[in-house]
Every structure is written in C-alpha cells, then in structure tokens.
C-alpha cells in the first residue's frame, strides 16, 4: 500500500511539472497571459478532489478580482477565474447528488425561499422552451445552472458554524478592498472626473453600475460587522472603521444614483426589521408603483414626460447630471423610460412565457416610442430593460415577474422572523446584514438587471441561501417547540 501511495505521489509531481513546463512554453510562444494560469488551475482541481469545501473559500476569494479577458484578440464571454470554477462546482454537485439523491436535506426543500427559487427555475425552463431566440436562451439556462449551484445550493453544505460566516466575510473583504483601492487610486489620478469614471473601473468591473452595486451591497455588511466587534481588539475596530469611512467616498465617486439610494433603503430595512414593520415595506412599495403606472397609462399621461432630444445628453459634471435628472434632461434616465415603455408594450403580445431569456434586445425596438429616443438608443452595447421586473416580464412572462416580486417580500419577512427567533447576538446581526445586503441589491436591480452578473448575483443569491441556513439554525436553537423542526 505504501509503495502504491508513493507511486501516485510521483505521478502527481511529474504531472504538475509537465503542466508547468507546458504552460511556460505556451506563454513564451504565444504571449498569451491566459496560459500562465494553467498551473494554478491544476492546483485548484487537485484541491477540489482533496477538500472541495476548502476550495469553495478559494472560489469566493476569486469573485471580486475576476475579469473578462482577451485571448488571441477576442474577448471571452466568460469571466476568469470564477466562472470556470462554477463549472467545476456544478460537476462536483452532480457527482455528489448522483452518489446520494437525498443530498439536499428536507428542511432545505421545505423553506419558502427555496420553494420560490425552485419555481423560478422551473418557469425559466418553460420560458426557454417557448423562446423566440432558443440558442441565446439555452445559453442563459446553462449559466443559471452553475450559478445557482454555486451560490444558492452549495452554501448549505459550507456554512455550519460562526467561523464559516467570519471566513466568508474575510475572503470577500480582502480581494474586494484591493479592487476598490486600485479603482480609487486610478480615479484620483484623473481628478475623480465624472465623465471618466469608466476608465478608472475598466478591466476590473464591467461598468460603474456593476461596481457601485457591489460596494453598496457590501457596505451594510461592513457596518454590521463593526457593531459585532464592540468591546474587542481596538486595532480590529479601528481598521474596520477606517474601511467603512473609506467606502463612503468610494461609493460617492462611482457617481451612481441607484447605489446611493440602495444604501438608504438598506437602512430603512434595518429599521423596519427592528420595529417589526418590514412586512409593510414591499406591499407599500408595490402599491405605489401600481398607482404610478395607472396614472401614467391613463390618457397616455406618460407622453407628457417625453424628452427634448437635443437637450437630453450625458452631462459633464455630477452636479449637472443630478440637476438634469430632476429636469428630465438626463440621457440615462430618459433611455430607461424608452426601454421601459417598449417592455410594457412587448408584454402585451407574449404575456405568459415572454420572448425568452436573452431575447429583449432582438425584439424591443418596434415597440419603442420614438418620442423617448435619446442619443444612445441605438444600443450598441446590447443592454436590456434596465429594470429587473420588466426584464422578467418581457423575457419570461407574468409568472416570472410575480415570483420575483414574491421572493423579495418573502426574504424580508423571513429575515424578520429569523432575527426575533435568535437570542444569539452574532446570528441576529448576521441576519440583519444579509437582509440589508439583499435590500441594497434589490434597489440597484430595480434600475438595472444585475442578477446574472457574477459579482452582484453572487452576493444576492448567497444572501438568500444563508437566510435559509439561518432559518434552520434559529429553529434548532429556539426554546419554542412550535418552531422547532
């Protein structure tokens, strides 16, 4: 047996050396930096075979710095290294489930959040079947598979104790802070220029919306973590306080209005949970949105808000940008209205299953109202509705949009129940942090469609997954026999 183990170790060393030499040769011959990561990929695969749970922490560490890369002059549609790792974890999950069909515990299936997300996935399959763009929709479905496995299912097996939540915080904070420092320094070098913010972000995040959303979602987690360190090491508290203070200008200099609103809404959710009022927040919000839609639709009132094409453009300063927003002369806001109107009109033709995932761009222009057209209405970047509710409505129909709306209400409702079920201060605070992170993501997502992006979507779905885990834990620790599983 010892001789066999020694032989296997020799084979592993020889294989590792061969891969290293091959990657060096390929890099030297082609000049493509992507070949230089091959040895690290091999080491990661070896780690997965030895301890896939430890590999999961490495995976979380890679998410903030993951980037779109160029290979022989072509931009890869995947982000590296996190998306290939998702493929690996999908395979890991399939193998684990094949070995044990009862892998997912009963309490996980019984949770309302799980039920809603499973229904969302089932309806996604239905929408793909009836898609007007089947190739793009199948690609979307495949990506959703490894996305949901990595961020909604696997956390069930990873987060068992308090130390796991602390580890997740650290392996996210360190690389995220590094990206923020780099971008902040780049932006500082160009005098925090409003028009050049994308230049500072380039290569690390997709755009300033993606970047600002991640910051606004993580900011509440920082604040709650700081409150947990009360009475502990002064160096730790001082470091966290410095990071929190640094995040404030970092969020401001993203020049993203939605991110700033997101931080405010996260605070609202914090207060609502503490006051046991959170169940009223989303119904009130939905009610206001319905009243606004009815008001705008009556006698085509929305046409009164059409922009003047020549005066609606991207402004040179942040102050002018904000003023233009209130005047209806901001290009990005008016372009949103242009897409929203098109989305509402599209839904009338395919209300049940929509046009299919990844199909909006190919069908929306005939439904747009030309009076709301702006300088960017050609949509060369092929972006979509800029509102996740409409994104679901247009591409997957009314059932998908309703399920998303129900999910948001259910998350906040369950967070409040979990918070008051716990007596442990640590878990109470973690519950608040997750609800606030989700809340910030919701607001950003109201003005964009970000849940399919690797950095924002990861935080959004992990927040939901951990609330499912904490629901289980709060029941186990409860003294009330009525809530015990």
C-alpha positions as CSV (number, residue, x, y, z in Angstrom):
1,X,0.0,0.0,0.0
2,X,2.8,2.4,0.9
3,X,4.5,1.7,-2.4
4,X,1.3,2.4,-4.3
5,X,0.9,5.8,-2.5
6,X,4.5,6.7,-3.2
7,X,3.9,5.8,-6.9
8,X,0.8,8.0,-7.0
9,X,2.7,10.9,-5.4
10,X,5.4,10.6,-8.0
11,X,2.8,10.6,-10.8
12,X,1.2,13.7,-9.4
13,X,4.6,15.5,-9.1
14,X,5.5,14.6,-12.7
15,X,2.1,15.7,-14.0
16,X,2.4,19.0,-12.1
17,X,5.9,19.6,-13.5
18,X,4.8,18.7,-17.1
19,X,1.8,21.1,-16.8
20,X,4.1,23.9,-15.5
21,X,6.6,23.5,-18.3
22,X,3.9,23.3,-20.9
23,X,2.2,26.5,-19.7
24,X,5.6,28.3,-19.7
25,X,6.3,27.1,-23.3
26,X,2.8,28.2,-24.5
27,X,3.1,31.6,-22.8
28,X,6.6,32.1,-24.3
29,X,5.4,31.1,-27.8
30,X,2.1,33.0,-27.9
31,X,2.5,35.8,-25.4
32,X,-1.0,35.0,-24.1
33,X,-1.1,35.5,-20.3
34,X,-4.0,33.1,-20.1
35,X,-1.7,30.2,-20.5
36,X,0.2,31.3,-17.3
37,X,-2.8,30.4,-15.2
38,X,-2.9,26.7,-16.2
39,X,-0.7,25.5,-13.3
40,X,-2.9,27.4,-10.8
41,X,-6.0,25.8,-12.4
42,X,-4.4,22.3,-12.0
43,X,-3.6,23.0,-8.3
44,X,-7.2,24.1,-7.7
45,X,-8.6,21.0,-9.3
46,X,-6.3,18.9,-7.1
47,X,-7.6,20.9,-4.1
48,X,-11.2,20.2,-5.1
49,X,-10.5,16.4,-5.2
50,X,-8.9,16.6,-1.7
51,X,-11.3,19.0,0.0
52,X,-13.9,20.8,-2.1
53,X,-15.2,22.8,0.8
54,X,-11.8,24.5,1.3
55,X,-11.8,25.0,-2.5
56,X,-15.1,26.9,-2.1
57,X,-13.4,29.5,0.1
58,X,-10.8,30.0,-2.6
59,X,-13.6,30.4,-5.1
60,X,-15.2,33.2,-3.1
61,X,-11.9,34.9,-2.9
62,X,-11.6,34.9,-6.7
63,X,-15.0,36.6,-7.3
64,X,-14.2,40.3,-6.7
65,X,-11.0,40.3,-8.9
66,X,-12.4,38.1,-11.7
67,X,-12.4,39.8,-15.1
68,X,-13.3,39.5,-18.7
69,X,-10.1,38.6,-20.6
70,X,-8.8,38.7,-24.1
71,X,-7.5,35.5,-25.8
72,X,-5.8,35.9,-29.2
73,X,-7.5,39.2,-29.7
74,X,-11.0,38.0,-28.8
75,X,-12.9,38.9,-25.6
76,X,-14.1,35.7,-23.8
77,X,-17.7,35.7,-22.8
78,X,-16.8,34.1,-19.5
79,X,-15.1,35.8,-16.5
80,X,-11.9,34.4,-15.2
81,X,-11.3,32.7,-12.9
82,X,-14.7,32.5,-11.2
83,X,-16.9,31.2,-14.0
84,X,-14.8,28.1,-14.9
85,X,-14.7,27.4,-11.2
86,X,-18.6,27.4,-11.2
87,X,-18.4,24.8,-13.9
88,X,-16.2,22.7,-11.7
89,X,-18.6,23.1,-8.7
90,X,-21.6,22.1,-10.9
91,X,-19.8,18.9,-11.8
92,X,-19.0,18.4,-8.1
93,X,-22.6,18.8,-7.2
94,X,-23.8,16.4,-9.9
95,X,-21.4,13.8,-8.7
96,X,-22.4,14.2,-5.0
97,X,-26.1,14.1,-5.9
98,X,-25.6,11.0,-8.1
99,X,-24.0,9.2,-5.1
100,X,-26.6,10.4,-2.7
101,X,-30.0,11.5,-4.2
102,X,-31.1,12.7,-0.7
103,X,-28.1,15.0,-0.5
104,X,-30.2,18.1,0.0
105,X,-31.9,18.0,3.4
106,X,-35.6,18.0,3.9
107,X,-35.6,21.3,5.8
108,X,-33.9,23.0,2.8
109,X,-36.8,21.9,0.5
110,X,-39.4,23.0,3.0
111,X,-38.2,26.6,3.2
112,X,-40.4,29.1,1.4
113,X,-37.4,30.9,-0.1
114,X,-36.2,27.6,-1.6
115,X,-39.7,26.9,-3.0
116,X,-39.9,30.2,-4.7
117,X,-36.5,29.9,-6.3
118,X,-37.2,26.4,-7.5
119,X,-40.4,27.6,-9.0
120,X,-38.5,30.5,-10.7
121,X,-36.1,27.9,-12.2
122,X,-38.9,25.7,-13.4
123,X,-40.6,28.6,-15.1
124,X,-37.3,29.6,-16.6
125,X,-37.2,26.2,-18.3
126,X,-40.8,26.8,-19.6
127,X,-39.7,30.2,-21.0
128,X,-36.7,28.7,-22.7
129,X,-38.9,26.0,-24.4
130,X,-41.1,28.8,-25.9
131,X,-38.3,31.2,-26.5
132,X,-38.1,33.3,-29.7
133,X,-34.3,33.1,-29.5
134,X,-33.7,29.5,-28.4
135,X,-29.9,29.4,-28.7
136,X,-29.4,32.5,-26.5
137,X,-32.0,31.2,-24.1
138,X,-30.4,27.8,-23.7
139,X,-27.1,29.5,-23.0
140,X,-28.8,31.6,-20.3
141,X,-30.3,28.4,-18.8
142,X,-26.9,26.7,-18.6
143,X,-25.3,29.7,-17.0
144,X,-28.1,29.8,-14.5
145,X,-27.5,26.1,-13.6
146,X,-23.9,26.6,-12.5
147,X,-24.7,30.0,-11.0
148,X,-27.5,28.6,-8.7
149,X,-25.5,25.6,-7.7
150,X,-22.5,27.7,-6.7
151,X,-24.3,30.5,-4.9
152,X,-27.6,29.0,-3.6
153,X,-27.2,25.3,-3.1
154,X,-23.5,24.7,-2.1
155,X,-23.6,27.3,0.8
156,X,-26.0,24.9,2.6
157,X,-23.0,22.5,3.0
158,X,-20.4,25.1,3.7
159,X,-22.0,27.4,6.4
160,X,-22.3,25.3,9.6
161,X,-20.7,27.4,12.4
162,X,-20.0,31.0,13.2
163,X,-16.4,30.6,12.0
164,X,-17.8,29.9,8.5
165,X,-19.5,33.3,8.4
166,X,-16.4,35.0,9.6
167,X,-14.3,33.2,6.9
168,X,-16.7,34.2,4.2
169,X,-16.5,37.9,5.3
170,X,-12.7,37.9,5.2
171,X,-12.3,36.1,1.9
172,X,-14.7,38.6,0.3
173,X,-13.4,41.7,2.0
174,X,-9.7,41.3,1.2
175,X,-10.0,41.0,-2.6
176,X,-12.9,43.4,-2.8
177,X,-11.0,46.1,-0.8
178,X,-8.0,45.6,-3.1
179,X,-10.1,46.3,-6.2
180,X,-11.7,49.4,-4.6
181,X,-8.2,50.7,-3.7
182,X,-7.0,50.2,-7.2
183,X,-10.0,51.9,-8.8
184,X,-10.0,54.7,-6.3
185,X,-6.3,55.5,-7.0
186,X,-6.9,55.3,-10.8
187,X,-9.9,57.7,-10.4
188,X,-7.8,60.0,-8.2
189,X,-5.2,60.3,-10.9
190,X,-7.8,61.7,-13.3
191,X,-9.2,64.1,-10.6
192,X,-12.3,61.9,-9.9
193,X,-13.6,63.0,-13.3
194,X,-17.3,62.3,-13.7
195,X,-17.0,61.5,-17.4
196,X,-14.0,59.2,-17.0
197,X,-15.2,57.0,-14.1
198,X,-15.5,54.1,-16.6
199,X,-11.8,54.5,-17.4
200,X,-10.9,54.0,-13.7
201,X,-13.0,50.9,-13.4
202,X,-12.1,49.3,-16.8
203,X,-10.8,45.8,-16.6
204,X,-11.9,45.1,-13.1
205,X,-15.7,45.6,-13.2
206,X,-18.0,45.6,-16.2
207,X,-19.0,49.2,-15.7
208,X,-19.7,51.7,-12.9
209,X,-23.2,50.2,-12.3
210,X,-21.7,46.8,-11.5
211,X,-19.0,48.3,-9.4
212,X,-21.3,50.7,-7.4
213,X,-23.8,47.9,-6.8
214,X,-21.2,45.6,-5.2
215,X,-20.0,48.5,-3.0
216,X,-23.5,49.5,-1.9
217,X,-24.3,45.8,-1.1
218,X,-21.2,45.2,0.9
219,X,-21.3,48.5,2.8
220,X,-24.1,47.4,5.2
221,X,-22.1,44.2,5.9
222,X,-19.1,46.3,7.0
223,X,-21.3,48.4,9.3
224,X,-22.9,45.4,11.0
225,X,-19.5,43.6,11.3
226,X,-18.2,46.8,13.0
227,X,-21.0,46.6,15.5
228,X,-20.1,43.0,16.3
229,X,-16.6,44.0,17.3
230,X,-17.8,46.2,20.2
231,X,-15.6,45.6,23.2
232,X,-13.0,43.7,21.2
233,X,-9.5,44.4,19.9
234,X,-9.1,48.2,19.3
235,X,-6.9,47.5,16.2
236,X,-9.6,45.4,14.6
237,X,-12.3,48.0,15.3
238,X,-10.1,50.8,14.1
239,X,-9.3,49.0,10.8
240,X,-13.0,48.3,10.2
241,X,-14.0,51.9,10.9
242,X,-11.3,53.1,8.5
243,X,-12.6,50.8,5.8
244,X,-16.2,52.0,6.4
245,X,-15.2,55.6,6.2
246,X,-13.2,54.9,3.0
247,X,-16.2,53.2,1.4
248,X,-18.3,56.4,1.7
249,X,-16.3,58.4,-0.8
250,X,-15.7,55.3,-2.8
251,X,-19.5,54.9,-3.3
252,X,-20.0,58.6,-3.9
253,X,-17.3,58.7,-6.6
254,X,-19.0,55.9,-8.5
255,X,-21.5,58.6,-9.5
256,X,-24.3,56.0,-9.4
257,X,-27.6,57.3,-8.0
258,X,-29.1,53.9,-7.6
259,X,-26.2,52.8,-5.3
260,X,-26.7,55.8,-3.1
261,X,-30.5,55.1,-2.9
262,X,-29.6,51.4,-2.2
263,X,-27.6,52.3,1.0
264,X,-30.6,54.4,2.2
265,X,-33.0,51.6,1.5
266,X,-30.8,49.1,3.4
267,X,-31.0,51.4,6.4
268,X,-34.8,51.5,6.0
269,X,-34.9,47.7,6.0
270,X,-32.7,47.7,9.1
271,X,-35.1,50.0,11.0
272,X,-38.2,48.1,9.7
273,X,-36.9,44.8,11.0
274,X,-36.0,46.2,14.3
275,X,-39.5,47.8,14.6
276,X,-41.3,44.6,13.3
277,X,-42.6,46.6,10.3
278,X,-40.7,45.1,7.4
279,X,-43.8,43.2,6.1
280,X,-45.4,46.5,5.2
281,X,-42.4,47.9,3.2
282,X,-42.7,45.9,0.0
283,X,-46.5,45.9,-0.2
284,X,-46.4,49.7,0.2
285,X,-43.7,50.0,-2.5
286,X,-45.6,47.8,-4.9
287,X,-48.8,49.7,-4.2
288,X,-47.1,53.0,-5.1
289,X,-45.7,51.5,-8.3
290,X,-49.1,50.3,-9.4
291,X,-50.6,53.7,-8.7
292,X,-47.8,55.4,-10.7
293,X,-48.3,53.0,-13.6
294,X,-52.1,53.6,-13.7
295,X,-51.5,57.3,-13.5
296,X,-49.0,57.3,-16.4
297,X,-51.1,55.0,-18.5
298,X,-54.4,56.9,-18.2
299,X,-54.9,59.1,-21.3
300,X,-51.2,58.4,-22.2
301,X,-50.1,60.7,-19.5
302,X,-46.5,59.3,-19.9
303,X,-46.2,61.2,-23.1
304,X,-46.0,64.5,-21.1
305,X,-42.6,63.4,-19.9
306,X,-41.1,62.8,-23.3
307,X,-37.6,64.4,-23.5
308,X,-36.3,67.1,-25.9
309,X,-33.9,65.1,-28.0
310,X,-31.4,67.9,-28.5
311,X,-31.3,68.7,-24.7
312,X,-31.1,65.2,-23.4
313,X,-27.5,64.1,-23.3
314,X,-24.7,63.0,-20.9
315,X,-23.6,65.9,-18.8
316,X,-20.1,66.9,-17.9
317,X,-20.3,67.1,-14.1
318,X,-22.0,65.2,-11.4
319,X,-24.0,68.3,-10.3
320,X,-25.3,68.9,-13.8
321,X,-26.1,65.2,-14.0
322,X,-28.3,65.3,-10.9
323,X,-30.0,68.6,-11.9
324,X,-30.7,67.1,-15.3
325,X,-32.3,64.1,-13.7
326,X,-35.0,66.2,-12.0
327,X,-35.5,68.2,-15.2
328,X,-36.0,65.1,-17.3
329,X,-32.9,66.0,-19.4
330,X,-30.6,63.2,-18.2
331,X,-29.9,60.8,-21.0
332,X,-29.6,57.6,-18.9
333,X,-32.9,58.2,-17.1
334,X,-34.7,59.0,-20.4
335,X,-33.2,56.0,-22.1
336,X,-34.6,53.9,-19.2
337,X,-38.1,55.3,-19.9
338,X,-37.6,54.5,-23.6
339,X,-36.8,50.8,-22.7
340,X,-39.5,50.5,-20.0
341,X,-42.2,51.7,-22.4
342,X,-41.1,49.2,-25.0
343,X,-41.0,46.4,-22.4
344,X,-44.6,47.1,-21.2
345,X,-45.8,47.2,-24.8
346,X,-44.0,44.0,-25.7
347,X,-45.5,42.1,-22.8
348,X,-49.0,42.5,-24.3
349,X,-48.0,40.2,-27.2
350,X,-46.4,37.4,-25.1
351,X,-47.7,37.8,-21.5
352,X,-47.3,34.2,-20.3
353,X,-43.9,33.0,-21.4
354,X,-42.3,36.1,-22.7
355,X,-39.9,36.3,-25.6
356,X,-37.3,34.0,-23.9
357,X,-34.2,34.7,-21.8
358,X,-31.6,36.9,-23.6
359,X,-34.2,37.9,-26.2
360,X,-35.2,41.5,-25.3
361,X,-32.6,43.2,-27.5
362,X,-33.6,41.4,-30.6
363,X,-37.3,42.3,-30.4
364,X,-37.8,45.6,-28.5
365,X,-37.2,48.4,-31.0
366,X,-40.5,48.0,-33.0
367,X,-42.3,48.5,-29.6
368,X,-40.4,51.6,-28.6
369,X,-41.9,55.1,-28.7
370,X,-39.7,57.3,-30.8
371,X,-40.6,60.4,-28.8
372,X,-38.4,59.0,-25.9
373,X,-35.5,58.3,-28.1
374,X,-32.0,59.5,-27.0
375,X,-28.5,59.7,-28.4
376,X,-27.8,56.2,-27.1
377,X,-31.0,54.5,-28.3
378,X,-29.0,52.6,-30.9
379,X,-28.0,50.4,-28.0
380,X,-24.6,49.3,-29.4
381,X,-23.8,47.6,-26.1
382,X,-27.0,45.4,-26.5
383,X,-28.2,46.2,-22.9
384,X,-31.7,45.3,-21.9
385,X,-34.7,46.8,-19.9
386,X,-32.8,48.5,-17.0
387,X,-35.4,47.1,-14.6
388,X,-35.5,43.6,-13.3
389,X,-39.2,43.4,-13.0
390,X,-39.7,44.3,-16.7
391,X,-36.7,42.1,-17.6
392,X,-38.6,39.1,-16.1
393,X,-41.9,40.3,-17.6
394,X,-40.6,40.7,-21.2
395,X,-38.3,37.6,-21.3
396,X,-40.2,35.1,-19.0
397,X,-43.7,36.5,-18.7
398,X,-46.0,37.4,-15.8
399,X,-45.3,34.3,-13.7
400,X,-41.6,35.1,-13.6
401,X,-42.2,38.7,-12.6
402,X,-44.7,37.8,-9.9
403,X,-42.3,35.2,-8.5
404,X,-39.5,37.7,-8.3
405,X,-41.8,40.2,-6.5
406,X,-42.9,37.5,-4.1
407,X,-39.3,36.5,-3.4
408,X,-38.4,40.0,-2.3
409,X,-41.3,40.1,0.1
410,X,-40.5,36.6,1.4
411,X,-36.8,37.4,2.0
412,X,-37.6,40.4,4.2
413,X,-40.4,38.6,6.0
414,X,-38.2,35.6,6.8
415,X,-35.3,37.8,7.9
416,X,-37.6,39.5,10.4
417,X,-38.8,36.1,11.8
418,X,-35.2,34.8,12.0
419,X,-34.0,37.9,13.7
420,X,-36.5,37.7,16.5
421,X,-36.2,33.9,16.8
422,X,-32.5,34.1,17.6
423,X,-31.2,35.0,21.1
424,X,-27.6,34.8,20.0
425,X,-26.3,38.3,19.2
426,X,-24.0,37.2,16.5
427,X,-26.7,35.4,14.4
428,X,-29.1,38.3,14.9
429,X,-26.5,40.7,13.5
430,X,-25.7,38.4,10.6
431,X,-29.4,38.2,9.8
432,X,-29.6,42.0,9.6
433,X,-26.5,42.2,7.5
434,X,-27.9,39.7,4.9
435,X,-31.3,41.4,4.8
436,X,-29.6,44.8,4.2
437,X,-27.3,43.4,1.6
438,X,-30.2,41.9,-0.2
439,X,-32.1,45.2,0.1
440,X,-29.3,47.2,-1.5
441,X,-29.2,44.6,-4.3
442,X,-32.9,45.0,-4.8
443,X,-32.8,48.7,-5.3
444,X,-29.9,48.6,-7.7
445,X,-31.7,45.8,-9.6
446,X,-34.8,48.0,-9.9
447,X,-32.8,50.3,-12.2
448,X,-30.8,47.5,-14.0
449,X,-30.7,43.8,-14.5
450,X,-27.7,42.6,-12.5
451,X,-28.6,39.2,-11.0
452,X,-27.0,37.4,-13.9
453,X,-23.6,39.2,-13.4
454,X,-21.1,37.2,-11.4
455,X,-20.3,39.7,-8.7
456,X,-23.7,41.1,-8.0
457,X,-25.6,37.9,-8.5
458,X,-23.2,36.0,-6.2
459,X,-23.9,38.4,-3.3
460,X,-27.7,38.4,-4.0
461,X,-28.2,34.7,-4.0
462,X,-25.7,33.9,-1.2
463,X,-27.7,36.3,1.0
464,X,-30.9,34.3,0.2
465,X,-29.1,30.9,0.7
466,X,-27.7,32.0,4.1
467,X,-31.1,33.1,5.3
468,X,-32.3,29.6,4.5
469,X,-29.4,28.2,6.6
470,X,-30.1,30.7,9.4
471,X,-33.8,29.8,9.4
472,X,-32.8,26.2,10.1
473,X,-30.3,27.2,12.8
474,X,-32.8,29.6,14.5
475,X,-35.3,26.8,14.7
476,X,-32.7,24.4,16.2
477,X,-31.7,26.9,18.9
478,X,-35.2,28.0,19.7
479,X,-36.9,27.2,23.0
480,X,-40.3,27.3,21.4
481,X,-41.3,23.8,20.4
482,X,-43.8,25.2,17.9
483,X,-40.9,26.5,15.7
484,X,-38.5,23.5,16.1
485,X,-38.1,21.3,13.0
